[in-house]
Amino acid sequence: MKGWRELQFPLGNIASDVVEAALEDLGALAVTLEDAADDALLEPAPGEQPLWPSSRVRALFDARRDLDEVIAALRTQLNLSASADFEITSVEDRQWETAWRQDFKPMRFGRRLWVCPTGETAPAGAVVVHLDPGLAFGTGTHPTTALCLDWLDRTPLDGATVIDYGCGSGILAIAAAKLGAARVIAVDHDPQALTATRDNATANHVSATIETMAPAALNVPNADVVVANILARPLIELAEHFATLLGEDGRLALSGLLAPQCAQVTATYARWFAVNDAILRDDWALLEGRRR
């Protein structure tokens, strides 16, 4: 029998890494956590595991795996009660490698910047970033990424040194390089994101322009531009650090923000930056500023 089956159950008070290890030992091909009650996601600090107040585990298994046996083992290993709620569903066998193409089409940002999946084309004269959905965040479909891409398109980048803090897939770093930046530093605490950025930079023929590094290694004074698409709490904590990275009159773009969070972020950055009014898209915002 081809295909897969998915096992779902509430995480409860068990540590997520313990559950993940147990499932992988029992043959799970993938393990994910999701919100079980439509709660807002708690903002994690870099390196922390984001969790909701009530989380649900989803584990994917080969259809031939006996899930009754898996459930029995989990009850024993994790000391779960007999009433613990397990749900088993079948997963359609599809060509997953190409299924994403149904919804991911070429997209324009600003006047000249386009993001296209591999094999797709943009109008003549466009600045094109070729990117396929992958394990790291960032294809341009989320409003915060779109806001940053629009901002990069209208910001003078010729010969600039640009820092992409929280690079994810590398989409912003690659866009900056293609828009004329001379040096781009892509920063992320997730090694998988750094790998994705290097791979995508190579595919876009800008690997000579883009460096990748963990936050602890970042020491680039007098940069011209910092763009950071992360979350409000880390942005607030990084304000002084970003001020040390940018030279006089350096440009700053902050996103990953909900509109109500802008006032607090603006107030924090006002010590070092002249911050403009927020640019909004749906419920999300981008703040842009200049180093005083």
C-alpha positions in Angstrom: 0.0 0.0 0.0 1.4 3.4 -1.1 1.1 6.7 0.7 1.2 7.8 4.3 -0.9 8.0 7.4 -0.8 10.8 10.0 -1.1 10.5 13.7 -2.3 13.5 15.7 -2.6 14.0 19.5 -2.4 16.8 22.0 1.1 17.7 23.3 -0.2 18.4 26.8 2.6 19.1 29.4 5.2 16.9 27.7 8.4 18.5 26.4 8.2 18.8 22.7 11.8 17.4 22.1 10.9 14.3 24.2 7.8 13.6 22.0 9.7 14.2 18.8 12.5 11.8 19.8 10.0 9.1 20.8 8.1 9.5 17.5 11.3 9.4 15.4 12.4 6.2 17.2 9.0 4.7 16.3 9.5 5.5 12.6 7.9 8.9 12.1 9.0 10.5 8.8 8.1 14.0 10.0 6.9 15.6 13.2 5.3 19.0 13.5 3.6 21.1 16.1 0.5 23.2 15.5 -1.9 25.4 17.5 -4.7 23.4 19.0 -6.9 26.3 20.0 -6.4 29.2 17.6 -4.2 31.1 20.1 -1.7 33.8 19.1 1.8 32.5 18.8 4.1 33.4 21.8 7.1 35.3 20.5 10.2 33.2 21.0 13.7 34.6 21.5 16.3 33.4 19.0 16.9 29.7 19.4 13.8 29.1 21.5 11.1 26.6 20.4 7.9 28.5 19.7 4.9 26.9 21.4 1.2 27.8 21.8 -0.6 27.5 25.1 -2.3 24.4 23.7 -0.3 22.5 21.1 -1.1 19.5 19.0 1.4 17.0 17.5 1.2 15.7 14.0 3.5 12.8 12.9 3.7 11.3 9.4 4.3 7.6 9.0 4.6 5.2 6.1 1.1 3.7 5.5 2.5 0.2 6.2 3.5 1.2 9.8 1.1 -0.3 12.5 -0.1 2.9 14.2 -1.9 1.0 16.9 1.5 -0.3 17.9 2.9 3.2 17.8 0.1 4.5 20.0 0.6 1.7 22.5 4.3 2.5 22.7 3.7 6.2 23.1 1.3 5.5 26.0 4.0 3.5 27.7 7.0 5.7 26.9 5.3 9.1 27.6 3.1 7.8 30.4 -0.1 8.9 28.6 -3.5 8.1 30.0 -5.8 5.6 28.4 -8.1 8.5 27.5 -5.5 10.4 25.6 -7.0 11.5 22.2 -5.3 10.0 19.2 -6.5 10.6 15.6 -5.3 8.7 12.5 -5.9 10.0 9.0 -4.8 8.9 5.6 -2.6 11.3 3.5 -3.1 11.4 -0.2 -0.2 10.2 -2.3 0.8 13.2 -4.4 3.8 14.5 -6.3 4.8 16.7 -3.4 7.9 18.0 -5.1 5.8 19.9 -7.6 2.5 20.4 -5.8 3.5 23.8 -4.5 3.6 25.2 -8.1 -0.2 25.3 -8.2 -0.2 28.3 -5.8 3.3 29.8 -6.3 3.5 32.0 -9.3 5.7 34.9 -10.4 5.2 38.0 -8.2 6.2 41.6 -8.6 7.4 43.8 -5.8 7.8 47.5 -6.3 8.7 48.7 -9.8 11.2 46.2 -11.0 11.7 43.3 -8.6 10.2 39.9 -9.3 10.3 36.6 -7.4 9.7 33.6 -9.7 9.8 29.8 -9.1 12.4 27.9 -11.1 11.5 27.7 -14.8 9.2 30.7 -14.7 10.0 34.0 -16.3 9.4 37.7 -15.7 9.0 40.7 -18.1 12.0 41.9 -19.9 14.2 44.2 -17.8 12.9 42.9 -14.5 15.3 42.1 -11.6 14.5 38.5 -10.9 15.0 36.3 -7.8 14.4 32.7 -8.6 13.2 30.8 -5.5 11.2 27.7 -4.8 9.5 27.0 -1.4 11.7 25.1 1.0 12.4 24.4 4.6 13.4 28.0 5.5 10.9 30.9 5.7 10.6 33.4 2.9 9.1 33.2 -0.6 7.4 36.6 -0.8 3.9 35.4 -0.2 3.8 36.6 3.4 2.9 40.3 3.9 6.1 41.0 5.9 8.4 39.6 3.3 6.5 41.5 0.6 6.8 44.7 2.5 10.6 44.2 2.8 10.9 43.4 -0.9 9.0 46.5 -1.8 11.3 48.5 0.4 14.4 47.1 -1.1 13.2 47.8 -4.6 12.8 51.5 -3.8 16.0 51.9 -1.7 19.3 52.9 -3.4 21.5 49.9 -3.0 24.3 50.3 -5.7 27.6 49.5 -4.0 26.0 49.2 -0.6 26.8 46.9 2.3 23.6 45.3 3.4 22.8 43.1 6.4 19.8 40.8 6.2 19.2 39.8 9.9 17.0 36.7 10.1 17.7 35.7 6.5 15.5 32.6 6.4 15.5 31.4 2.8 17.8 34.3 1.8 15.2 36.0 -0.3 16.0 39.5 1.0 19.7 39.0 0.8 19.5 37.7 -2.8 17.1 40.6 -3.8 19.6 43.1 -2.3 22.5 41.6 -4.2 20.5 41.6 -7.5 19.5 45.2 -6.9 23.1 46.3 -6.8 24.5 45.8 -3.3 28.2 45.1 -3.3 28.3 43.1 -0.1 25.4 41.3 1.6 25.7 39.6 5.0 22.9 37.1 5.7 22.5 36.3 9.4 20.4 33.7 11.1 20.6 31.5 14.3 19.2 28.6 12.4 21.9 26.6 10.5 19.2 25.3 8.1 18.4 28.9 7.1 22.1 29.6 6.4 22.3 26.5 4.2 19.1 27.5 2.4 20.5 31.0 1.8 23.8 29.7 0.4 22.0 27.2 -1.9 19.5 29.9 -3.1 22.4 32.4 -3.6 24.2 29.9 -5.8 21.1 29.2 -7.8 20.7 32.9 -8.4 24.4 33.4 -9.3 25.1 35.8 -6.4 27.0 33.6 -4.0 30.2 35.8 -4.5 28.3 38.7 -3.0 26.5 37.0 -0.1 28.2 35.9 3.1 26.3 33.8 5.7 26.9 33.8 9.5 25.4 33.2 12.9 24.5 36.3 15.0 27.5 35.9 17.3 29.9 36.3 14.4 28.4 39.5 13.1 30.7 42.5 13.4 30.3 44.8 10.4 30.4 48.4 11.5 29.4 51.2 9.0 27.0 49.0 7.0 24.7 51.0 4.8 21.5 49.0 5.2 20.0 46.7 7.8 16.8 44.8 7.0 15.3 42.6 9.7 12.1 40.6 9.2 11.7 38.8 12.5 9.5 39.6 15.5 8.8 42.6 17.7 10.5 41.3 20.9 13.8 40.4 19.2 13.7 43.7 17.3 13.4 45.7 20.5 16.3 43.8 22.0 18.4 44.4 18.9 17.9 48.1 18.6 21.2 49.2 20.1 23.1 46.4 18.2 21.6 47.6 14.9 22.7 51.1 15.8 26.3 49.9 16.2 26.2 48.2 12.8 25.0 51.1 10.7 27.1 54.1 9.7 25.9 57.6 9.8 22.6 58.1 7.9 22.4 54.3 7.4 19.1 52.9 6.4 17.0 50.5 8.5 13.9 48.4 7.7 12.1 46.4 10.4 9.2 44.0 9.7 7.6 40.9 11.2 5.5 43.4 13.2 1.8 43.6 13.8 0.4 47.2 13.5 -0.3 47.6 17.2 3.4 46.7 18.0 4.8 49.6 16.0 4.5 52.3 18.7 6.7 50.4 21.2 9.3 49.4 18.5 9.4 53.0 17.3 9.9 54.4 20.8 12.8 52.0 21.4 14.6 52.9 18.1 14.0 56.6 18.4 17.1 56.9 20.6 19.3 56.1 17.6 17.1 56.4 14.5 14.7 58.8 12.9 11.8 56.4 12.3 9.0 57.1 9.7 5.4 56.2 10.0 4.6 52.5 9.6 3.8 51.1 6.1 0.9 48.6 6.5 -0.2 45.6 4.5 -3.1 43.7 5.9 -2.5 43.6 9.7 1.3 43.7 9.2 3.7 46.6 9.3 7.2 47.7 8.2 9.1 50.5 9.9 11.9 52.4 8.1 14.4 54.7 9.6 17.7 56.5 9.2 20.7 56.4 11.6 21.0 59.7 13.4 
